[in-house]
Amino acid sequence: MQSRLGSRFFVPKRFLPNYFNYKLKIKLDEENKELECSICLQNLFEEPLKEADANQLNMSLMETNLHKEVSIMNTPCNHKFHEECLSQWM
């Protein structure tokens, strides 16, 4: 039965832990425009840059992308990451 239904098939659902949804969509606004990825330490509303490109960072993108919506990863401890950064780190 375990090979067909999984190793926890016999555990009642009320004893199983809840699943945490790591994906979160947020919009750029004045409150969260300073959010940064805790791994690469770059703004969450910009693509993570490689080290060679880090010195070419252009902050004017923040003004042109107002109300931009991005998909980020949010952990249970409420740290926010770029999806690429967290998956590479894990």
Secondary structure, DSSP 8 states (H G I E B T S, - for coil): -HHHH-TTTTS-GGGS------EEEEE--TTTTT-B-TTT-SBTTS----GGGGGG--TTHHHHTTT-EEEEEE-TT--EE-HHHHHHH-
